[in-house]
Amino acid sequence: MNITLVLFLIVVGITLVITGWAARRTRTTVQFWAAGRGIKGWQNGLAIAGDYMSAASFLGIAGLIAFNGYDGFMYSVGWLVAYLTVLFLIAEPMRNTGKYTLADVLSYRMSPIPVRSAAAFSTVAVSASYMMAQMIGAGSLIKILIPSLDTTLKPWFNWTILGTKLDPSITLVGVLMMIYVIAGGMVATTWVQIVKAVMLMGGAILLSFLVLLHFGFNLGGFFNAIAGVKDSKTGLNFTQPGILYTYGKTQVWGVDKALLENVSLGMALILGTAGLPHILMRFFTVPDAKAARQSVAWAMGLIGSFYIMTTFLGFGAATLVGKSNICATVAPKCTPNSNLAAPRLAEYLGNSFFGTGGGEFLLAFIAAVAFATILAVVAGLTLAASGAFSHDFYVNVIRTHLLHGHVSEREQVLVARITAALVGLLSIWLAARVGATANAAALVAGVAFVIASAANLPAILFTLFWKRFNTWGAVASLVGGSLVTIWLVAIGPGWSAPRPGWAPNRSLRRDPVSTRGERPAPLPYIFLVSQRDLVGLIALDVACLLAAAMMLRAWRRRRTRPPLVAAIFVVVLAAVATVLVLLGVTYSLVVGPTFIVALLVIMYTARYERRVTQR
C-alpha cells in the first residue's frame, strides 16, 4: 500500500468521524440547514474559506500560472477581489433577511411561489455545474495519483445506467459526499470544510516556504528566474501578458478581443462568486449580522493569503519543475497536465530537501489535501442543491402554499435527506457521463460562475437595494439568466461537436485549425447536439415558454394557483429536457415524452380554466 493511498484513507477516516459526531447533533431543520446558528464568526470564516478554495483554486490556478505565467495569475486576482463584493454588499443584508437558503432572501417581500420556484431552478443549475466539475476533478486526480484505488474499485462499480458506465473514482466521491450531507447536514459540512481549510493553508504555506527557501528568500532572484522562463509559442516570458490571451491579433468592434476576454473573465469571477448559493448559505449559520461580517473578514484574510501563495506555487512549478515535466508520469515526451503543477512541485521540493522519501511524502500529502478540498466543496454544493428543492420547492411551495398543509420538523429533515441522496446520485451519473478529464472540469466549473453572475446576483442586489423590484423581475432574472447562459455556453466553442458517425456538414461546429496547419487536440466533447436536434430543442423551448406565458396570463386574471403551478412546471420541464439532450441523452427519448407531458399539463389547465369560467 503506497503512502498516497494511506494519507487518502486517513483523510476519509477523519471526515467520517466528524460526520458521526455531527449526526448526533442534527435533529431539527435549523440544525440540518444552519448548524443550529451556533457557528462562531472565526469558525464560519474558516468554513467559508474551505468552501470557497476549491480544487479549481488549489490545482487549477497553480497550473494556469505554471503554464501561462502572468495571464494565469489574473484568475487569482479575480477570485480574491470577488469577496469585496460579498463583504460590502451582500453578507450583512443576507443574514438579516434570510433563513436557510437563497430563496428565503429573494421571497422576503415578493410572491413566494414563483420566486421560490425560480430560485430553486437557478440554484440547482449552479450547484449541479459546480458539483460536476469538482467530481470530475476528483475522479481525474484519483486516476492519476492513486491508480491502484481506481483499479480496485472497478469491479464494485461496474454498472451501466441509462447508457452511461459509472466511473469508480467519481462514484466513490459521490458516495462520501452523500454520507456527509445525509448524516451530518450543515454541522458535518462545516467542520469538514474547517479541517480542509486548515490542511490546505498548511500545505500552501509549506510549499511557499520551500520555494522561497530554494531561492534563499530572495524575491528579486525568484522573479528573475520567472522572467527567464519563456513560452514556446509566443516567445514571451512569464512576467509578460499575452500568453493565454494574445493581444493585437483580433479586433471585435474596434476593440482588442484579448482585452474583452480579460474583462469578461474578471466580471464572471467577481460577480459569479457573489451569486454562488453554497457560499451564501454559510451566512445563515452564524447567530447575527455582526458574526456574518466577522466571518467574511476572516475568510478574506485566509483567501487573500492563499491566492498570494498561488504565485509561489505556480511560478515555482514553472521555474523548478518545468512545463514539459508536469505530467502524470514523468517521461520523455509525456503529455503535460496543468492540474498536476502543485503535486509535481511538492515532489520536486521534497526530493531536493528531504530525499526520495520526502518527495513521496510531500506528493502524497498534497494529493490528500486536494482530495479533502474536493470533498468539502462537494458537500456544500449538495447541501445547497438539496435545500433548493426540499426547503424552497417542496416545503414552501407545494406543501405550504399549494396544499395549505403543515410540515413537521421531522418530515422536513427526512425530505432534505432524501433529496440529498437523489442529488448525489444524479451528480454521479452526470459526472460519469462527461468523463473524468481535467479540461472538462474547467469547462463545467466556468458554467457555474457564469450562471451565478447572470441569474443570481442581479436578483439578489435588486431585491436588497431596489424598492420597485417585483416578483416577475426576479423570475425573469433567475430563469431567463440561467436558460440564456446555458444556451450560449452550449453553442459556444469547446462544447458542441458531432456525434460519432455524423457527416461533417451536420456538425454544429468544426474544430479550429491552427495557423501552423496543425489541428490541435480538441477539448472533451460534452454537449453532443446536431443542428437538427438543436432546432428541435429551440422549438420545444419556445412552445413551452409561450404556453407558460398564456398560463401566467390566466393566473394574473383570476389569481388561481393551478395555472401558475402549470406554468412553472412546463418551464422547468423544458429546461430539464434541454439539459439532458445537451448532455448526450438520445433526442427522441427526451423530446417526445416531454412534449406529451407538457401537452397534458396544458390540456388540464385549459379544462380547469373552462370550469372556472362556467361557474
C-alpha positions, 0 to 999 in steps of 0.5 A: 500500500503506497503512502498516497493511498494511506494519507487518502484513507486517513483523510476519509477516516477523519471526515467520517468521524466528524460526520458521526459526531455531527449526526448526533447533533442534527435533529431539527431543520435549523440544525440540518440547514444552519448548524443550529446558528451556533457557528462562531464568526472565526469558525464560519470564516474558516468554513467559508474559506474551505468552501470557497478554495476549491480544487479549481483554486488549489490545482487549477490556478497553480497550473494556469500560472505554471503554464501561462505565467502572468495571464494565469495569475489574473484568475487569482486576482479575480477570485480574491477581489470577488469577496469585496463584493460579498463583504460590502454588499451582500453578507450583512443584508443576507443574514438579516433577511434570510433563513436557510437558503437563497430563496428565503432572501429573494421571497422576503417581500415578493410572491413566494411561489414563483420566486421560490420556484425560480430560485430553486431552478437557478440554484440547482443549475449552479450547484449541479455545474459546480458539483460536476466539475469538482467530481470530475476533478476528483475522479481525474486526480484519483486516476492519476495519483492513486491508480491502484484505488481506481483499479480496485474499485472497478469491479464494485462499480461496474454498472451501466445506467441509462447508457452511461458506465459509472466511473469508480473514482467519481462514484466513490466521491459521490458516495462520501459526499452523500454520507456527509450531507445525509448524516451530518447536514450543515454541522458535518459540512462545516467542520469538514470544510474547517479541517480542509481549510486548515490542511490546505493553508498548511500545505500552501504555506509549506510549499511557499516556504520551500520555494522561497527557501530554494531561492534563499528568500530572495524575491528579486532572484525568484522573479528573475528566474520567472522572467527567464522562463519563456513560452514556446509559442509566443516567445514571451516570458512569464512576467509578460501578458499575452500568453493565454490571451494574445493581444493585437491579433483580433479586433471585435468592434474596434476593440482588442478581443484579448482585452474583452476576454480579460474583462469578461473573465474578471466580471464572471469571477467577481460577480459569479462568486457573489451569486454562488448559493453554497457560499451564501448559505454559510451566512445563515449559520452564524447567530447575527449580522455582526458574526456574518461580517466577522466571518467574511473578514476572516475568510478574506484574510485566509483567501487573500493569503492563499491566492498570494501563495498561488504565485509561489506555487505556480511560478515555482512549478514553472521555474523548478519543475518545468512545463514539459515535466508536469505530467502524470508520469514523468517521461520523455515526451509525456503529455503535460497536465496543468492540474498536476503543477502543485503535486509535481512541485511538492515532489520536486521540493521534497526530493531536493530537501528531504530525499526520495522519501520526502518527495513521496511524502510531500506528493502524497500529502498534497494529493490528500489535501486536494482530495479533502478540498474536493470533498468539502466543496462537494458537500456544500454544493449538495447541501445547497442543491438539496435545500433548493428543492426540499426547503424552497420547492417542496416545503414552501411551495407545494406543501405550504402554499399549494396544499395549505398543509403543515410540515413537521420538523421531522418530515422536513429533515427526512425530505432534505435527506432524501433529496440529498441522496437523489442529488448525489446520485444524479451528480454521479451519473452526470459526472460519469457521463462527461468523463473524468478529464481535467479540461472538462472540469474547467469547462463545467466549473466556468458554467457555474460562475457564469450562471451565478453572475447572470441569474443570481446576483442581479436578483439578489442586489435588486431585491436588497437595494431596489424598492420597485423590484417585483416578483416577475423581475426576479423570475425573469432574472433567475430563469431567463439568466440561467436558460440564456447562459446555458444556451450560449455556453452550449453553442459556444466553442469547446462544447458542441461537436458531432456525434460519432458517425455524423457527416461533417456538414451536420456538425454544429461546429468544426474544430479550429485549425491552427495557423501552423496547419496543425489541428490541435487536440480538441477539448472533451466533447460534452454537449453532443447536439446536431443542428437538427436536434438543436432546432428541435430543442429551440422549438420545444423551448419556445412552445413551452415558454409561450404556453407558460406565458398564456398560463401566467396570463390566466393566473394574473386574471383570476389569481388561481394557483393551478395555472401558475403551478402549470406554468412553472412546471412546463418551464422547468420541464423544458429546461430539464429536457434541454439539459439532458439532450445537451448532455448526450441523452438520445433526442427522441427519448427526451423530446417526445415524452416531454412534449406529451407531458407538457401537452397534458399539463396544458390540456388540464389547465385549459379544462380547469380554466373552462370550469372556472369560467362556467361557474 
